[in-house]
Amino acid sequence: MIFQRLSKGDDEDLSIQRKFFANVFPAMLAFAFSGIYAIVDGFFIGQKLGDMGLAAINVAYPITAFIQAVGTGIGMGGAIAVAICIGQKNEEGQKHYLSNTLVLIGISCIAITVLLLLGFPILLQWFGAGGELLGLAEQYTQVIAIGAAFQILGTGLTPLIRNYNGSVIAMCSMVAGFLTNVVLDWLFVMVLSYGMTGAAVATVIGQAVTAAIGALFLWKKKKLQCLLGYRPSKGEIHRILLGGLSPFGLTLSPNLVIIVINKAAFLYGGDHAVACYAVVSYVVCIVQLLLQGVGDGCQPLISQAYGAGQERDMHTVRRMAYVTGGILSVVSMGVMYSLRGVIPGVFGVSDGLTQDVARVLTIFLLGFVFVAFLRITIPYFYAVKRTLFACLLIYGEPILLCLMALLVLPSILGVDGVWISVPAVQMILTALGIFLLVWSQKKTKATELPS
């Protein structure tokens, strides 16, 4: 039964059902708000600067996503190790993994800031920006690079907070950052007319609010004391980074997809197609992040059950995640389809673009059920240390899209082939995911779980 209770030895008198929703719903909202920062920027910039400003935000967004992916990867890699130690009741191991994770987050803050400040103009050109579009994208990205540390801290601390029964706090921190971003976007872009720079400053300040709340939570929980007398451990650092490879890719992969589709759209449809995809990608991003929240919200429960050797509980949580993700994807398809003619106007696109956005969005909706399966299966794999399987599904998407969107389908269908390639690749990866899941279940025995 999906709604059975956790093992009798569990120290919380809560059913799996209650624990599941207590973790997943806040995680869904937290992920949604973490991705809405750029969407909010796009909304205000689209209203103020029109199609070109909207396209500039879309071109620059993969850099923002890379920053967030670094924080998420390190934070989740550490969170998985911490959760397994909690399941094993290994207090010392838990402290060691937490301290190494926090130090890695700090180092990445410095390294990523320096690297981006030196290289962001080259990256934007490689993403396909040029002329006026490049100038607008540079204004936005320079500020984002300067404030990269706040974004890494905000996204890196969130997975750790969830593993210490802080799912609601993680959600509240994201909501606080989001509301800060909305208010400052309105002030800087609409009132003071600071344009791209103002939108970026609003995003950075919003992430700083999120990071501050996360750090305060860990400090009040007395978890930051693990840094006293810190000694690095190569083995633990290696396991954190290896465990974070999949969450890093899962966060970054949709933005690698944006890069590929932007290039293909420009090649086969010009600036008009790029601006069209900008709106579609914002809308699809919200649903993807909600579904990722379902998968990653389960991670503490699955990893702790894995550490405790409770295979039955792992599979129960996973089944509940599939049901939740399936319902969410179908509802999202219905809502988005009903609003397909309204959504373009929200972003201030021109009348000539509205019909194309509605048509392209309909094509992308076809892949939502496949996305739901993948966004739950991938976190399950990395929560139980099936890193290779998770990586195959994560990094397979941009690789397959390069073939399908740049070479195969557009040569037959033109720019429509670019759009169709997205749900087609998601369907192929879903088939692969089902195969890997069935294969791993046949090979995995309860005795193989850590005792």
PAKE-634778 format. One line per field, with one value per residue (C-alpha): residue in three letters; x, y, z; residue number from 0. Coordinates in steps of 0.02 Angstrom, whole numbers, plus 50000, padded with zeros to 5 digits. Layout:
% residues N
code <- c(ALA,...)
px <- c(X,...)
py <- c(Y,...)
pz <- c(Z,...)
pos <- c(NUM,...)
//
This chain:
% residues 451
code <- c(MET,ILE,PHE,GLN,ARG,LEU,SER,LYS,GLY,ASP,ASP,GLU,ASP,LEU,SER,ILE,GLN,ARG,LYS,PHE,PHE,ALA,ASN,VAL,PHE,PRO,ALA,MET,LEU,ALA,PHE,ALA,PHE,SER,GLY,ILE,TYR,ALA,ILE,VAL,ASP,GLY,PHE,PHE,ILE,GLY,GLN,LYS,LEU,GLY,ASP,MET,GLY,LEU,ALA,ALA,ILE,ASN,VAL,ALA,TYR,PRO,ILE,THR,ALA,PHE,ILE,GLN,ALA,VAL,GLY,THR,GLY,ILE,GLY,MET,GLY,GLY,ALA,ILE,ALA,VAL,ALA,ILE,CYS,ILE,GLY,GLN,LYS,ASN,GLU,GLU,GLY,GLN,LYS,HIS,TYR,LEU,SER,ASN,THR,LEU,VAL,LEU,ILE,GLY,ILE,SER,CYS,ILE,ALA,ILE,THR,VAL,LEU,LEU,LEU,LEU,GLY,PHE,PRO,ILE,LEU,LEU,GLN,TRP,PHE,GLY,ALA,GLY,GLY,GLU,LEU,LEU,GLY,LEU,ALA,GLU,GLN,TYR,THR,GLN,VAL,ILE,ALA,ILE,GLY,ALA,ALA,PHE,GLN,ILE,LEU,GLY,THR,GLY,LEU,THR,PRO,LEU,ILE,ARG,ASN,TYR,ASN,GLY,SER,VAL,ILE,ALA,MET,CYS,SER,MET,VAL,ALA,GLY,PHE,LEU,THR,ASN,VAL,VAL,LEU,ASP,TRP,LEU,PHE,VAL,MET,VAL,LEU,SER,TYR,GLY,MET,THR,GLY,ALA,ALA,VAL,ALA,THR,VAL,ILE,GLY,GLN,ALA,VAL,THR,ALA,ALA,ILE,GLY,ALA,LEU,PHE,LEU,TRP,LYS,LYS,LYS,LYS,LEU,GLN,CYS,LEU,LEU,GLY,TYR,ARG,PRO,SER,LYS,GLY,GLU,ILE,HIS,ARG,ILE,LEU,LEU,GLY,GLY,LEU,SER,PRO,PHE,GLY,LEU,THR,LEU,SER,PRO,ASN,LEU,VAL,ILE,ILE,VAL,ILE,ASN,LYS,ALA,ALA,PHE,LEU,TYR,GLY,GLY,ASP,HIS,ALA,VAL,ALA,CYS,TYR,ALA,VAL,VAL,SER,TYR,VAL,VAL,CYS,ILE,VAL,GLN,LEU,LEU,LEU,GLN,GLY,VAL,GLY,ASP,GLY,CYS,GLN,PRO,LEU,ILE,SER,GLN,ALA,TYR,GLY,ALA,GLY,GLN,GLU,ARG,ASP,MET,HIS,THR,VAL,ARG,ARG,MET,ALA,TYR,VAL,THR,GLY,GLY,ILE,LEU,SER,VAL,VAL,SER,MET,GLY,VAL,MET,TYR,SER,LEU,ARG,GLY,VAL,ILE,PRO,GLY,VAL,PHE,GLY,VAL,SER,ASP,GLY,LEU,THR,GLN,ASP,VAL,ALA,ARG,VAL,LEU,THR,ILE,PHE,LEU,LEU,GLY,PHE,VAL,PHE,VAL,ALA,PHE,LEU,ARG,ILE,THR,ILE,PRO,TYR,PHE,TYR,ALA,VAL,LYS,ARG,THR,LEU,PHE,ALA,CYS,LEU,LEU,ILE,TYR,GLY,GLU,PRO,ILE,LEU,LEU,CYS,LEU,MET,ALA,LEU,LEU,VAL,LEU,PRO,SER,ILE,LEU,GLY,VAL,ASP,GLY,VAL,TRP,ILE,SER,VAL,PRO,ALA,VAL,GLN,MET,ILE,LEU,THR,ALA,LEU,GLY,ILE,PHE,LEU,LEU,VAL,TRP,SER,GLN,LYS,LYS,THR,LYS,ALA,THR,GLU,LEU,PRO,SER)
px <- c(50000,50061,49999,50080,50182,50369,50464,50418,50593,50569,50578,50437,50255,50209,50150,50245,50102,50121,50311,50303,50191,50281,50441,50378,50257,50380,50517,50405,50374,50556,50613,50480,50531,50715,50681,50554,50689,50736,50554,50512,50656,50589,50415,50473,50605,50480,50358,50492,50612,50507,50557,50744,50759,50664,50779,50932,50871,50844,51018,51100,50996,51107,51245,51127,51075,51257,51285,51131,51182,51351,51267,51133,51259,51375,51231,51136,51294,51326,51142,51134,51286,51217,51047,51125,51225,51065,50985,51136,51133,51313,51328,51514,51499,51355,51460,51610,51507,51418,51581,51661,51505,51503,51688,51662,51518,51630,51771,51651,51583,51755,51805,51644,51639,51816,51791,51628,51692,51836,51738,51556,51572,51646,51511,51371,51443,51457,51273,51230,51216,51275,51246,51114,51067,51246,51254,51093,51145,51315,51233,51130,51265,51400,51295,51243,51428,51472,51335,51366,51413,51237,51158,51277,51243,51056,51044,51182,51110,50933,50961,51054,50912,50785,50886,50873,50682,50688,50581,50463,50608,50686,50521,50501,50678,50638,50473,50559,50692,50561,50455,50611,50653,50478,50473,50648,50617,50465,50565,50726,50653,50480,50501,50686,50715,50880,50844,50945,51062,50917,50839,51003,51030,50854,50893,51057,50978,50835,50958,51054,50895,50871,51052,51042,50887,50968,51128,51028,50931,51091,51166,51013,51016,51198,51252,51385,51487,51549,51668,51765,51924,51883,51997,51975,51946,51988,51872,51724,51754,51763,51598,51513,51569,51525,51354,51329,51369,51191,51099,51218,51174,50988,50988,51097,51026,50869,50982,51096,50935,50899,51069,51042,50865,50914,51050,50934,50791,50903,50975,50806,50690,50794,50765,50577,50596,50719,50599,50458,50558,50604,50423,50396,50553,50497,50330,50404,50536,50403,50329,50500,50551,50388,50418,50600,50535,50435,50591,50713,50586,50587,50778,50793,50664,50740,50921,50882,50785,50932,51053,50942,50920,50732,50707,50519,50505,50614,50498,50342,50404,50452,50278,50197,50313,50260,50076,50104,50211,50088,49942,50043,50098,49922,49849,49990,49956,49772,49804,49941,49839,49689,49798,49907,49831,49847,50025,50117,50031,50090,50270,50231,50272,50219,50054,50146,50227,50073,50003,50172,50204,50034,50069,50246,50191,50063,50202,50305,50156,50161,50320,50260,50214,50387,50468,50371,50440,50619,50618,50569,50672,50835,50831,50786,50940,51060,50976,51022,51195,51150,51250,51290,51106,51060,51198,51145,50971,51030,51169,51084,50955,51069,51171,51018,50947,51105,51071,50882,50863,51016,51029,50890,50714,50741,50813,50642,50518,50610,50590,50445,50571,50666,50511,50459,50633,50606,50460,50535,50697,50602,50504,50664,50743,50586,50601,50783,50736,50606,50735,50865,50737,50677,50856,50914,50767,50806,50988,50961,50929,50882,51044,51142,51077,51194,51163)
py <- c(50000,50173,50245,50119,50177,50188,50054,50037,50090,50262,50395,50501,50451,50498,50392,50387,50486,50629,50629,50625,50778,50869,50855,50863,51010,51134,51068,51093,51274,51303,51239,51339,51500,51465,51462,51602,51734,51743,51728,51880,51973,51921,51984,52159,52172,52113,52248,52383,52337,52222,52068,52109,52127,51965,51875,51946,51875,51706,51704,51751,51634,51479,51570,51603,51421,51363,51461,51384,51210,51224,51265,51132,51000,51025,51050,50897,50790,50832,50814,50637,50586,50672,50587,50415,50447,50499,50336,50241,50345,50395,50563,50589,50547,50669,50811,50772,50771,50933,51025,50968,51019,51194,51219,51162,51285,51426,51383,51374,51547,51623,51517,51539,51727,51749,51633,51714,51892,51845,51743,51795,51901,51753,51637,51752,51759,51570,51560,51655,51836,51976,52161,52244,52076,52049,52221,52195,52020,52084,52216,52081,51948,52061,52095,51912,51862,51988,51917,51734,51691,51732,51618,51474,51494,51505,51349,51254,51271,51224,51034,51030,51121,50995,50851,50932,50938,51112,51090,51229,51346,51309,51353,51512,51568,51549,51641,51783,51796,51790,51928,52035,52008,52055,52217,52269,52222,52334,52474,52461,52417,52496,52648,52695,52627,52541,52411,52250,52304,52340,52170,52082,52180,52132,51948,51953,52039,51914,51769,51854,51855,51668,51630,51731,51638,51470,51514,51577,51412,51308,51423,51409,51220,51227,51139,51268,51212,51069,51194,51214,51113,51069,50945,50906,50726,50676,50527,50627,50769,50644,50563,50733,50787,50619,50623,50803,50765,50709,50851,50974,50902,50894,51079,51128,51012,51115,51262,51163,51123,51311,51339,51201,51254,51439,51396,51284,51410,51551,51442,51387,51528,51684,51810,51783,51599,51641,51767,51641,51508,51631,51638,51450,51409,51518,51428,51254,51296,51320,51147,51064,51140,51089,50911,50918,50974,50811,50708,50804,50825,50635,50630,50644,50506,50391,50419,50395,50235,50179,50212,50116,49970,49998,49949,49937,50116,50176,50099,50163,50342,50322,50258,50406,50522,50446,50468,50649,50690,50610,50710,50870,50847,50813,50961,51073,51018,51063,51232,51282,51228,51328,51483,51464,51619,51724,51681,51776,51939,51919,51935,52085,52003,52082,52034,51948,51828,51780,51646,51565,51556,51472,51344,51303,51290,51158,51051,51064,51013,50840,50801,50845,50666,50606,50749,50696,50519,50578,50712,50581,50434,50533,50596,50420,50352,50477,50463,50278,50303,50246,50393,50316,50284,50461,50535,50435,50509,50685,50712,50608,50746,50885,50758,50684,50859,50913,50774,50791,50981,51035,50898,50771,50841,51022,50955,50874,50989,51155,51256,51144,51002,51101,51110,50928,50866,50912,50795,50663,50659,50657,50505,50413,50449,50391,50223,50214,50262,50124,49997,50055,50054,49878,49816,49893,49821,49647,49664,49748,49640,49702,49628,49744,49898,49971,49903)
pz <- c(50000,49956,50120,50237,50387,50402,50497,50681,50729,50651,50785,50712,50734,50557,50412,50249,50172,50295,50285,50096,50080,50221,50118,49940,49939,50017,49900,49748,49795,49839,49669,49580,49665,49633,49447,49441,49475,49291,49238,49343,49263,49093,49136,49186,49050,48919,48974,48974,48833,48723,48624,48617,48806,48830,48710,48801,48967,48885,48807,48973,49081,49057,49152,49297,49288,49291,49451,49530,49468,49555,49720,49699,49648,49796,49918,49859,49852,50033,50079,50011,50114,50269,50249,50231,50390,50478,50423,50489,50650,50614,50704,50671,50487,50472,50546,50435,50275,50323,50360,50197,50101,50177,50138,49958,49940,50004,49884,49737,49779,49752,49602,49502,49532,49464,49315,49260,49276,49162,49036,49024,48864,48771,48837,48780,48604,48603,48655,48496,48558,48446,48412,48520,48595,48656,48736,48834,48887,48948,49058,49143,49158,49231,49386,49399,49397,49533,49646,49603,49783,49846,49717,49757,49944,49919,49812,49903,50078,50029,50009,50175,50262,50197,50272,50444,50442,50368,50212,50265,50307,50136,50054,50156,50112,49927,49945,50038,49903,49766,49843,49866,49683,49624,49724,49671,49489,49488,49571,49470,49299,49291,49404,49397,49219,49261,49127,49119,49259,49376,49342,49381,49542,49598,49565,49663,49814,49813,49816,49957,50062,50027,50074,50235,50296,50257,50349,50499,50506,50510,50641,50754,50732,50789,50630,50585,50736,50628,50547,50710,50696,50516,50432,50246,50195,50016,50025,50088,49965,49823,49876,49892,49719,49642,49724,49665,49483,49447,49538,49453,49284,49322,49365,49217,49084,49046,49013,48900,48810,48801,48720,48592,48550,48540,48415,48314,48322,48261,48123,48055,48111,48150,48291,48282,48330,48470,48547,48530,48620,48759,48816,48797,48895,49041,49053,49033,49164,49299,49270,49260,49426,49511,49453,49508,49678,49688,49650,49759,49898,49914,49926,50117,50142,50011,50063,50248,50208,50100,50242,50364,50243,50226,50044,50058,50119,49975,49847,49936,49929,49746,49700,49787,49690,49524,49566,49620,49469,49348,49418,49417,49237,49172,49267,49202,49023,49041,49120,48998,48848,48908,48933,48778,48698,48857,48913,48774,48823,49003,48942,48832,48666,48503,48419,48278,48401,48502,48385,48360,48548,48575,48438,48497,48679,48628,48555,48715,48821,48740,48837,49012,49062,49007,49103,49259,49249,49219,49356,49484,49421,49411,49593,49648,49561,49639,49811,49813,49736,49560,49493,49323,49283,49335,49227,49075,49085,49128,49004,48870,48842,48775,48675,48590,48561,48471,48347,48335,48343,48245,48114,48094,48114,48052,47889,47861,47950,47960,48120,48175,48183,48315,48426,48398,48443,48627,48669,48552,48652,48816,48756,48708,48878,48968,48880,48933,49112,49123,49062,49190,49331,49293,49271,49435,49531,49467,49518,49686,49839,50011,50076,49963,50054,50185,50358)
pos <- c(0,1,2,3,4,5,6,7,8,9,10,11,12,13,14,15,16,17,18,19,20,21,22,23,24,25,26,27,28,29,30,31,32,33,34,35,36,37,38,39,40,41,42,43,44,45,46,47,48,49,50,51,52,53,54,55,56,57,58,59,60,61,62,63,64,65,66,67,68,69,70,71,72,73,74,75,76,77,78,79,80,81,82,83,84,85,86,87,88,89,90,91,92,93,94,95,96,97,98,99,100,101,102,103,104,105,106,107,108,109,110,111,112,113,114,115,116,117,118,119,120,121,122,123,124,125,126,127,128,129,130,131,132,133,134,135,136,137,138,139,140,141,142,143,144,145,146,147,148,149,150,151,152,153,154,155,156,157,158,159,160,161,162,163,164,165,166,167,168,169,170,171,172,173,174,175,176,177,178,179,180,181,182,183,184,185,186,187,188,189,190,191,192,193,194,195,196,197,198,199,200,201,202,203,204,205,206,207,208,209,210,211,212,213,214,215,216,217,218,219,220,221,222,223,224,225,226,227,228,229,230,231,232,233,234,235,236,237,238,239,240,241,242,243,244,245,246,247,248,249,250,251,252,253,254,255,256,257,258,259,260,261,262,263,264,265,266,267,268,269,270,271,272,273,274,275,276,277,278,279,280,281,282,283,284,285,286,287,288,289,290,291,292,293,294,295,296,297,298,299,300,301,302,303,304,305,306,307,308,309,310,311,312,313,314,315,316,317,318,319,320,321,322,323,324,325,326,327,328,329,330,331,332,333,334,335,336,337,338,339,340,341,342,343,344,345,346,347,348,349,350,351,352,353,354,355,356,357,358,359,360,361,362,363,364,365,366,367,368,369,370,371,372,373,374,375,376,377,378,379,380,381,382,383,384,385,386,387,388,389,390,391,392,393,394,395,396,397,398,399,400,401,402,403,404,405,406,407,408,409,410,411,412,413,414,415,416,417,418,419,420,421,422,423,424,425,426,427,428,429,430,431,432,433,434,435,436,437,438,439,440,441,442,443,444,445,446,447,448,449,450)
//
